[in-house]
Amino acid sequence: MSTATPLATTGPPGPLASITKAERSLAPDIARGFMLLFIALANVPIHLWGMGLDKYNHNTGQSTADHIAYFVEQLLIAERSRPMFAVLYGFGIAIMASRMFARGMEAKGVRKILRRRSWWLIAFGFLHATFLFFGDILAPYGAMGLIALFFVSLSDKSLKKWLWGSLAYVVLIGNPIMAFFYTAAGTPPGSDGLPPYVGQIVMGAIASPAGTIAIVLTGSFFPLIIAGMMLHRAGWIEHPESHLPQLKKVFITGMIVNVLSSLPVALIALGAWEPSNGVWIASVYLTLLGGLYAGIGYICGFALLAHKLRGFGRRGVPGALAAVGERSLTSYLLQSIIMAPLLTAWGFGLGEDMGYLAAFGVAFGTWLVTVAVAVALDKAGKRGPFEVLLRRLTYGRKRA
């Protein structure tokens, strides 16, 4: 991956106006739009309740159709949405940093703004986990963003060293720990004997900081955040037309790795294989490891798709996906605003004894609602409300 040296200009910074639609590249927004569908499908089983768990932490009492649906989800989606998020998160950090550098802001000022944004993401994530969904991902990525500030002004050579060093740490230390953690008891502590919503608050308040610390210490997604920064410097996502051979190569190989690495856990989900506990842990480790490359492969695939759909611009289906991608924070939180009260025991409780197939249908329907909301906001010329709020908190009222 050839890269360009980051801008390192000095002098008085220019205005920090938000990026216009004409300045936005279609590919990253389409990728974010699809990523949010993956996130909805991956998260919805966590909202289900009332069923027992088997020794692999899967819901019991599932039909054949449910097992097949869960097989497909485990094969193609599970542990893929978060790597995709990490790549796009690193890409976004690099975009913001490069725009501020181009306006003449010094590295210290750039890091200050990005640091403030990361702290607010942590706050958003904690509130999201506490009051809606303990499986929040905003807080962990905000915490990793604080560390990623160190990377924004590094040279290409240094960035590559950090990429390989962090990857080695994840492969040898981080992912083994995560695999062991994932195969532990399936029910998070902190909610026993409490009213359902009080249990959600306690569980979320514990899970958010604990999960954030675990993600940071295992370094699970640092290589992908760095890879997202390198993809920005190389221009693969913003200008896919100039990198088609490379994108096709990574997409094809990424999908091969995707299927091969997740097949063992998918077969367990199907009920076709019942390995020992040690082999199960190894299978989870394999899917986590493969997900690192599969996440990049998916992003490259979405960049290729955006190139194919370039003639449509921001109209029709590509425009709808891009509208969601432009409002990814609002769309992500809206998923929880819809699914958590609808399915959980503290809400309407519709997730009681719900099978995986029906749950994935709810997730897909929820994603379609977020698409409709994003398109309506786009037609009205409005940004997502949570994007507006985060920007105002990051830059202040006058600059936002």
C-alpha positions as CSV (number, residue, x, y, z in Angstrom):
1,M,0.0,0.0,0.0
2,S,1.7,3.1,-1.1
3,T,1.1,6.1,1.1
4,A,1.7,9.8,1.1
5,T,3.3,11.7,4.0
6,P,0.8,13.5,6.1
7,L,0.6,17.3,5.8
8,A,2.5,19.1,8.5
9,T,1.9,22.8,7.8
10,T,2.1,25.5,10.4
11,G,0.6,28.9,10.8
12,P,-2.7,30.2,11.8
13,P,-5.6,27.7,11.4
14,G,-8.3,28.4,8.9
15,P,-12.0,28.0,9.6
16,L,-13.1,24.6,10.8
17,A,-16.3,24.4,8.7
18,S,-17.9,21.0,8.3
19,I,-17.2,19.1,5.1
20,T,-19.8,19.7,2.4
21,K,-21.6,17.0,0.5
22,A,-19.8,17.9,-2.6
23,E,-16.5,17.3,-0.8
24,R,-17.5,13.9,0.6
25,S,-16.4,10.7,-1.2
26,L,-19.2,8.3,-1.9
27,A,-17.3,5.1,-1.0
28,P,-16.7,5.7,2.8
29,D,-20.4,6.7,3.3
30,I,-21.7,3.6,1.4
31,A,-19.3,1.5,3.5
32,R,-20.6,3.0,6.7
33,G,-24.2,2.5,5.5
34,F,-23.6,-1.2,5.0
35,M,-21.6,-1.5,8.2
36,L,-24.6,-0.3,10.2
37,L,-26.6,-3.2,8.8
38,F,-23.9,-5.6,9.9
39,I,-23.9,-4.0,13.4
40,A,-27.7,-4.3,13.7
41,L,-27.6,-8.0,12.7
42,A,-24.7,-8.7,15.1
43,N,-26.2,-6.9,18.0
44,V,-29.8,-8.0,17.9
45,P,-29.3,-11.4,19.6
46,I,-28.1,-9.6,22.7
47,H,-31.5,-8.1,23.2
48,L,-33.2,-11.5,23.2
49,W,-34.2,-13.0,26.6
50,G,-36.2,-15.8,28.3
51,M,-34.2,-18.7,26.8
52,G,-31.5,-20.8,28.3
53,L,-28.0,-20.9,27.0
54,D,-26.2,-24.0,25.7
55,K,-22.5,-24.7,26.5
56,Y,-21.5,-22.4,23.6
57,N,-23.6,-19.5,24.9
58,H,-26.2,-19.9,22.1
59,N,-29.9,-19.5,22.8
60,T,-31.7,-22.9,23.2
61,G,-35.0,-23.9,21.7
62,Q,-34.1,-22.7,18.2
63,S,-35.8,-24.1,15.1
64,T,-33.9,-25.5,12.1
65,A,-34.5,-22.2,10.3
66,D,-33.1,-20.3,13.3
67,H,-30.0,-22.4,13.2
68,I,-29.5,-21.8,9.5
69,A,-30.0,-18.1,9.9
70,Y,-27.5,-18.0,12.8
71,F,-25.1,-20.1,10.8
72,V,-25.1,-17.4,8.0
73,E,-24.7,-14.6,10.5
74,Q,-21.8,-16.3,12.3
75,L,-20.2,-17.1,8.9
76,L,-20.4,-13.7,7.3
77,I,-21.1,-11.0,9.9
78,A,-20.2,-12.0,13.5
79,E,-16.9,-10.3,14.6
80,R,-16.8,-8.5,11.2
81,S,-18.8,-5.3,12.0
82,R,-16.5,-4.1,14.7
83,P,-13.3,-4.5,12.6
84,M,-15.1,-2.6,9.8
85,F,-16.0,0.1,12.3
86,A,-12.3,0.2,13.5
87,V,-11.0,0.7,9.9
88,L,-13.6,3.4,9.2
89,Y,-12.9,5.0,12.6
90,G,-9.2,5.3,11.8
91,F,-10.0,6.5,8.3
92,G,-12.3,9.2,9.9
93,I,-9.6,10.3,12.3
94,A,-7.1,10.6,9.4
95,I,-9.6,12.6,7.4
96,M,-10.3,15.1,10.2
97,A,-6.6,15.4,11.0
98,S,-5.6,16.0,7.4
99,R,-8.2,18.7,6.9
100,M,-7.0,20.5,10.0
101,F,-3.4,20.2,8.9
102,A,-4.4,21.6,5.5
103,R,-5.9,24.6,7.2
104,G,-2.6,25.4,8.9
105,M,-3.2,24.0,12.3
106,E,-0.3,22.6,14.2
107,A,-0.1,19.0,15.4
108,K,-0.7,20.0,19.0
109,G,-4.0,21.8,18.1
110,V,-5.1,18.9,16.0
111,R,-4.6,16.4,18.8
112,K,-6.4,18.7,21.2
113,I,-9.5,18.7,19.1
114,L,-9.4,15.0,18.4
115,R,-8.8,14.3,22.1
116,R,-11.9,16.3,23.0
117,R,-13.9,14.5,20.5
118,S,-12.7,11.1,21.8
119,W,-13.6,12.0,25.4
120,W,-17.1,13.0,24.2
121,L,-17.5,9.7,22.4
122,I,-16.6,7.9,25.6
123,A,-19.3,9.9,27.4
124,F,-21.8,9.1,24.7
125,G,-20.9,5.5,24.9
126,F,-21.2,5.3,28.7
127,L,-24.7,6.9,28.5
128,H,-25.7,4.6,25.7
129,A,-24.5,1.5,27.5
130,T,-26.1,2.5,30.8
131,F,-29.5,3.5,29.6
132,L,-30.0,1.4,26.4
133,F,-27.5,-1.2,25.4
134,F,-24.6,-2.6,27.4
135,G,-22.9,-3.8,24.2
136,D,-22.0,-0.2,23.2
137,I,-19.0,0.3,20.9
138,L,-18.6,4.1,21.1
139,A,-16.8,4.2,24.4
140,P,-14.1,1.6,23.5
141,Y,-13.4,3.4,20.2
142,G,-13.3,6.8,21.9
143,A,-10.7,5.4,24.3
144,M,-8.7,3.9,21.5
145,G,-9.0,7.2,19.7
146,L,-7.2,8.9,22.6
147,I,-4.2,6.6,22.0
148,A,-4.6,6.9,18.2
149,L,-3.9,10.6,18.5
150,F,-0.2,9.7,18.7
151,F,-0.4,8.3,15.1
152,V,-1.9,11.2,13.2
153,S,1.4,13.0,12.5
154,L,3.7,10.0,12.2
155,S,5.6,9.3,9.0
156,D,4.5,6.5,6.8
157,K,7.5,4.4,7.8
158,S,6.7,4.8,11.5
159,L,3.1,4.1,10.9
160,K,3.9,0.8,9.3
161,K,6.1,-0.2,12.2
162,W,3.3,0.5,14.6
163,L,0.9,-1.5,12.4
164,W,3.0,-4.6,12.4
165,G,4.0,-4.2,16.1
166,S,0.3,-3.8,17.2
167,L,-0.7,-6.7,15.0
168,A,1.8,-9.0,16.6
169,Y,0.6,-7.9,20.0
170,V,-3.0,-8.7,19.1
171,V,-2.2,-12.0,17.5
172,L,-0.1,-13.2,20.4
173,I,-1.7,-11.6,23.4
174,G,-4.9,-9.6,22.7
175,N,-7.0,-12.1,20.7
176,P,-6.2,-15.1,22.9
177,I,-7.4,-13.1,25.9
178,M,-10.5,-12.0,24.0
179,A,-11.3,-15.6,22.8
180,F,-11.1,-16.8,26.4
181,F,-13.4,-13.9,27.5
182,Y,-15.9,-14.6,24.8
183,T,-16.2,-18.2,25.7
184,A,-16.8,-17.5,29.4
185,A,-20.2,-17.2,31.1
186,G,-22.7,-15.7,28.7
187,T,-24.7,-13.5,31.1
188,P,-22.9,-10.3,32.3
189,P,-22.8,-9.8,36.1
190,G,-24.6,-7.1,37.9
191,S,-28.4,-7.6,37.2
192,D,-29.5,-10.5,39.3
193,G,-32.5,-9.9,41.5
194,L,-33.1,-6.3,40.3
195,P,-36.0,-4.9,38.4
196,P,-35.3,-5.3,34.6
197,Y,-34.5,-1.7,33.8
198,V,-32.5,-1.1,37.0
199,G,-30.6,-4.3,36.1
200,Q,-29.9,-2.7,32.6
201,I,-28.6,0.4,34.2
202,V,-26.3,-1.4,36.6
203,M,-25.1,-3.8,34.0
204,G,-24.4,-1.1,31.5
205,A,-22.6,1.1,34.0
206,I,-20.3,-1.8,34.8
207,A,-20.0,-3.2,31.2
208,S,-19.0,0.1,29.6
209,P,-15.9,0.9,31.6
210,A,-14.9,-2.8,32.0
211,G,-15.4,-3.4,28.2
212,T,-13.5,-0.3,27.3
213,I,-10.6,-1.2,29.5
214,A,-10.5,-4.7,28.1
215,I,-10.6,-3.5,24.5
216,V,-7.8,-1.1,25.1
217,L,-5.6,-3.5,27.1
218,T,-6.0,-6.2,24.5
219,G,-5.3,-3.7,21.7
220,S,-7.9,-5.6,19.7
221,F,-8.5,-3.0,17.0
222,F,-5.4,-0.8,17.0
223,P,-4.0,-2.4,13.8
224,L,-7.3,-1.8,12.0
225,I,-7.4,1.9,13.2
226,I,-3.9,2.3,11.8
227,A,-4.9,0.5,8.6
228,G,-7.8,2.9,8.2
229,M,-5.3,5.8,8.5
230,M,-3.1,4.2,5.9
231,L,-6.0,3.6,3.6
232,H,-6.7,7.4,3.7
233,R,-3.2,8.3,2.9
234,A,-3.1,5.8,0.0
235,G,-6.5,7.1,-1.3
236,W,-7.9,3.6,-1.7
237,I,-11.4,4.5,-0.3
238,E,-11.7,8.0,-1.5
239,H,-10.4,7.3,-5.0
240,P,-11.2,3.7,-5.7
241,E,-10.9,4.2,-9.5
242,S,-7.1,4.6,-9.1
243,H,-6.7,1.4,-7.0
244,L,-9.0,-1.2,-8.6
245,P,-6.5,-4.1,-8.8
246,Q,-5.4,-3.7,-5.2
247,L,-9.0,-3.3,-4.0
248,K,-10.1,-6.5,-5.9
249,K,-7.1,-8.5,-4.5
250,V,-7.8,-7.5,-0.9
251,F,-11.6,-8.0,-1.3
252,I,-11.3,-11.5,-2.8
253,T,-8.6,-12.7,-0.4
254,G,-10.5,-11.0,2.5
255,M,-13.7,-13.0,1.7
256,I,-11.7,-16.2,1.5
257,V,-10.2,-15.6,4.9
258,N,-13.6,-14.5,6.1
259,V,-15.3,-17.8,5.4
260,L,-12.5,-20.1,6.3
261,S,-11.8,-18.4,9.6
262,S,-15.4,-18.3,10.7
263,L,-16.5,-21.7,9.4
264,P,-15.8,-23.5,12.7
265,V,-17.9,-21.2,14.9
266,A,-20.6,-21.1,12.2
267,L,-20.8,-24.9,12.3
268,I,-21.1,-24.8,16.0
269,A,-24.0,-22.3,15.6
270,L,-25.6,-24.6,13.1
271,G,-25.5,-27.5,15.6
272,A,-23.4,-29.6,13.2
273,W,-20.4,-29.7,15.4
274,E,-19.9,-29.9,19.2
275,P,-16.2,-29.5,19.9
276,S,-14.5,-29.6,23.3
277,N,-14.1,-26.4,25.3
278,G,-10.5,-26.0,24.3
279,V,-11.3,-26.4,20.6
280,W,-14.2,-24.0,20.9
281,I,-11.8,-21.3,22.4
282,A,-9.4,-22.0,19.5
283,S,-12.3,-21.6,17.0
284,V,-13.3,-18.2,18.5
285,Y,-9.7,-17.2,18.4
286,L,-9.6,-18.1,14.7
287,T,-12.6,-16.1,13.8
288,L,-11.3,-13.1,15.7
289,L,-8.0,-13.3,13.9
290,G,-9.6,-13.7,10.5
291,G,-12.0,-10.9,11.2
292,L,-9.0,-8.4,11.3
293,Y,-8.4,-9.0,7.6
294,A,-12.0,-9.7,6.7
295,G,-13.0,-6.3,8.0
296,I,-10.5,-4.6,5.6
297,G,-11.7,-6.9,2.8
298,Y,-15.3,-5.8,3.3
299,I,-14.3,-2.1,3.2
300,C,-12.4,-2.7,0.0
301,G,-15.5,-4.5,-1.4
302,F,-17.7,-1.5,-0.5
303,A,-15.2,0.8,-2.2
304,L,-15.5,-1.3,-5.4
305,L,-19.3,-1.2,-5.1
306,A,-19.2,2.6,-4.8
307,H,-17.0,2.7,-7.9
308,K,-19.6,0.6,-9.8
309,L,-22.4,2.8,-8.6
310,R,-20.6,6.1,-9.2
311,G,-22.9,6.9,-12.1
312,F,-25.9,7.2,-9.7
313,G,-24.1,9.7,-7.5
314,R,-26.0,10.3,-4.3
315,R,-29.3,9.2,-5.8
316,G,-31.4,6.0,-5.4
317,V,-30.0,3.1,-3.4
318,P,-26.4,4.5,-3.3
319,G,-27.8,7.8,-2.1
320,A,-29.8,6.2,0.6
321,L,-26.8,4.2,1.9
322,A,-24.7,7.3,1.7
323,A,-27.3,9.2,3.7
324,V,-27.0,6.7,6.5
325,G,-23.2,6.8,6.3
326,E,-23.2,10.5,6.6
327,R,-25.3,10.1,9.8
328,S,-23.6,7.0,11.1
329,L,-23.6,8.1,14.8
330,T,-27.3,9.0,14.7
331,S,-28.2,5.8,12.8
332,Y,-26.2,3.6,15.3
333,L,-27.8,5.1,18.3
334,L,-31.2,5.0,16.7
335,Q,-30.8,1.2,16.3
336,S,-30.7,0.9,20.1
337,I,-33.5,3.4,20.6
338,I,-35.7,1.2,18.5
339,M,-34.5,-2.4,19.3
340,A,-33.8,-2.1,23.0
341,P,-37.3,-1.0,24.2
342,L,-39.0,-3.2,21.6
343,L,-37.2,-6.5,22.5
344,T,-35.8,-6.4,26.0
345,A,-37.4,-7.5,29.3
346,W,-37.5,-3.9,30.6
347,G,-39.3,-2.7,27.5
348,F,-42.1,-4.2,25.5
349,G,-40.5,-7.6,25.9
350,L,-41.1,-8.9,22.4
351,G,-37.7,-10.6,22.4
352,E,-38.8,-13.2,24.9
353,D,-38.2,-16.6,23.4
354,M,-37.7,-15.0,19.9
355,G,-35.8,-17.1,17.5
356,Y,-32.7,-15.9,15.6
357,L,-34.4,-15.7,12.2
358,A,-37.2,-13.4,13.6
359,A,-34.6,-11.4,15.4
360,F,-32.6,-10.8,12.3
361,G,-35.8,-9.7,10.6
362,V,-36.3,-7.1,13.4
363,A,-32.7,-6.0,12.9
364,F,-33.1,-5.6,9.2
365,G,-36.4,-3.7,9.6
366,T,-34.7,-1.4,12.2
367,W,-31.9,-0.7,9.7
368,L,-34.5,0.2,7.1
369,V,-36.1,2.6,9.5
370,T,-32.7,4.3,10.0
371,V,-32.3,4.5,6.2
372,A,-35.7,6.2,5.9
373,V,-34.8,8.6,8.7
374,A,-31.4,9.4,7.1
375,V,-33.0,10.0,3.7
376,A,-35.6,12.3,5.2
377,L,-32.9,14.3,6.9
378,D,-30.9,14.4,3.8
379,K,-33.8,15.7,1.7
380,A,-34.4,18.3,4.3
381,G,-30.7,19.3,4.2
382,K,-30.1,18.4,7.8
383,R,-27.3,16.5,9.5
384,G,-28.0,13.8,12.1
385,P,-28.8,15.3,15.5
386,F,-26.1,13.4,17.3
387,E,-23.5,14.4,14.7
388,V,-24.5,18.0,15.3
389,L,-24.3,17.6,19.0
390,L,-20.9,15.9,18.9
391,R,-19.5,18.5,16.6
392,R,-20.8,21.3,18.8
393,L,-19.2,19.7,21.9
394,T,-16.0,19.1,20.0
395,Y,-15.5,22.5,18.4
396,G,-17.7,24.8,20.5
397,R,-20.9,26.6,19.4
398,K,-19.2,29.3,17.3
399,R,-17.0,27.0,15.2
400,A,-19.6,24.2,14.9
